[in-house]
Amino acid sequence: MNRIKKGDEVYVIAGRDKGKRGTVLDIDLDKNRAHVKGINMITKHKRGNPQQGIEGGRIQQEATIDLSNLMLWDPVAKTPSRVGIRTLEDGKKVRYYKKSNEVVDIVEKTGS
């Protein structure tokens, strides 16, 4: 089960953008990588096509970053925090911040 999901606010703990925060745009679970808004920006050269009205040039876009270089941002503690998963009494699984012990969201319901 993945601890980071689309829409989560994350903190970069390693790499060129260490110390920055951003929102997860997309996750590729097969490659264990994520696109994070404003993090790991690259310059891509795009060829124009005047017949289709596409303008060429250099565009900035996010490259993927490995999930091991990301930690979930804890808004209560205002620091990055590890994420745990625990089962409640009613059988629901929840993600929670290990630093502040606050619940992030409900993961899934087990059983019927």
C-alpha positions as CSV (number, residue, x, y, z in Angstrom):
1,M,0.0,0.0,0.0
2,N,1.4,3.4,-1.0
3,R,1.8,6.0,1.7
4,I,1.8,9.0,-0.8
5,K,-1.2,9.7,-3.0
6,K,-2.3,12.1,-5.7
7,G,-3.2,15.5,-4.1
8,D,-1.0,15.1,-1.1
9,E,1.4,18.0,0.0
10,V,4.9,16.6,0.1
11,Y,8.3,17.8,1.2
12,V,11.5,16.9,-0.8
13,I,14.1,15.4,1.5
14,A,16.9,14.6,-1.1
15,G,18.1,15.9,-4.5
16,R,18.4,19.2,-6.3
17,D,15.1,20.6,-4.8
18,K,15.8,19.5,-1.2
19,G,13.7,21.5,1.2
20,K,10.9,22.5,-1.2
21,R,7.2,21.6,-0.9
22,G,4.7,20.8,-3.6
23,T,1.5,19.0,-4.4
24,V,1.6,15.5,-6.0
25,L,0.1,15.7,-9.5
26,D,0.5,12.1,-10.6
27,I,2.0,8.9,-9.4
28,D,3.5,6.0,-11.4
29,L,3.4,3.0,-9.1
30,D,5.2,0.7,-11.6
31,K,8.3,3.0,-11.6
32,N,7.8,4.2,-8.0
33,R,8.0,7.9,-9.1
34,A,5.7,10.9,-8.9
35,H,5.2,14.3,-10.6
36,V,5.2,17.1,-8.0
37,K,4.0,20.6,-8.9
38,G,7.0,23.0,-9.1
39,I,9.6,20.3,-8.2
40,N,12.3,18.9,-10.5
41,M,11.7,21.3,-13.3
42,I,13.3,20.5,-16.7
43,T,13.5,22.5,-19.9
44,K,12.0,20.6,-22.9
45,H,12.5,21.8,-26.5
46,K,9.3,21.6,-28.5
47,R,9.1,21.8,-32.3
48,G,6.4,24.0,-33.6
49,N,3.9,23.1,-36.2
50,P,2.4,26.2,-38.0
51,Q,-0.3,24.1,-39.8
52,Q,-1.8,23.1,-36.5
53,G,-1.1,26.4,-34.8
54,I,1.4,24.9,-32.3
55,E,4.1,27.3,-31.3
56,G,7.6,25.9,-30.8
57,G,10.2,26.8,-28.2
58,R,11.5,25.9,-24.8
59,I,8.9,24.9,-22.2
60,Q,9.4,24.2,-18.5
61,Q,7.7,21.1,-17.0
62,E,7.9,18.8,-14.0
63,A,10.0,15.7,-14.3
64,T,9.3,12.7,-12.1
65,I,11.0,12.3,-8.7
66,D,11.4,9.1,-6.8
67,L,8.9,8.4,-4.0
68,S,11.8,7.7,-1.5
69,N,12.8,11.3,-1.8
70,L,9.4,12.6,-0.6
71,M,7.8,12.9,2.8
72,L,4.3,13.9,3.6
73,W,3.9,17.4,5.0
74,D,2.2,17.5,8.4
75,P,0.2,20.8,8.6
76,V,-0.3,20.3,12.4
77,A,3.4,19.9,13.3
78,K,4.4,22.1,10.3
79,T,7.2,19.7,9.5
80,P,7.6,16.6,7.2
81,S,6.4,13.5,8.9
82,R,6.4,9.7,8.2
83,V,3.0,8.1,7.4
84,G,1.6,5.1,9.1
85,I,-1.5,2.9,8.4
86,R,-3.6,1.6,11.2
87,T,-7.0,-0.2,11.4
88,L,-9.8,1.3,13.5
89,E,-12.3,-0.6,15.6
90,D,-14.9,-0.6,12.8
91,G,-12.5,-2.2,10.3
92,K,-11.5,0.9,8.3
93,K,-7.9,1.6,7.5
94,V,-6.6,5.2,7.9
95,R,-3.3,6.9,7.1
96,Y,-1.9,9.0,9.9
97,Y,1.0,11.3,10.6
98,K,3.5,9.6,13.0
99,K,4.8,12.9,14.3
100,S,1.4,14.4,15.4
101,N,-0.7,11.2,15.4
102,E,-3.4,13.0,13.4
103,V,-5.4,11.1,10.8
104,V,-4.7,12.0,7.1
105,D,-7.6,10.2,5.5
106,I,-9.5,6.9,5.3
107,V,-7.7,4.4,3.0
108,E,-10.3,1.7,2.5
109,K,-12.9,-0.4,4.3
110,T,-12.0,-4.0,4.9
111,G,-14.6,-6.7,5.2
112,S,-18.2,-6.3,4.2
